[in-house]
């Protein structure tokens, strides 16, 4: 299933309107609409926000055979884990550990992406400086 369909299916599974879902992930409703009809590809940042907000694995969006079902513990949807939030439940403790690990991974990915964008900006500035320097040098031919 394509990413746009997975996003739409997740939203519908949670019984959220486009407005409520887009508010949760801090994008405009029109951007969400364009993503859902496949007119706009979601950025890694948007996918990470969805995964973080709804406690699902980023891999859900990139693996073809994964579906969201209540019987399936992968990926984990927040509502499902809250439903079984029992301090004496060993499986619940394991689910919490998995959720915590997923959150840490998403946070690390967000930092990595942010760092990469900063490096790209620095490289672009450096390229401009080099171009300007080269343009200022007299032609020796």
LINTA-V981976 format. One record per run of one state. SS is the DSSP state (a for helix, b for strand, c for the rest). FROM is the first residue (numbers start at 1). TO is the last residue. If there is no record, write none. Layout:
SS	FROM	TO
SS	FROM	TO
//
This chain:
c	1	2
a	3	13
c	14	17
a	18	25
c	26	28
a	29	36
c	37	43
a	44	53
c	54	57
a	58	61
c	62	77
a	78	83
c	84	89
a	90	136
c	137	141
//
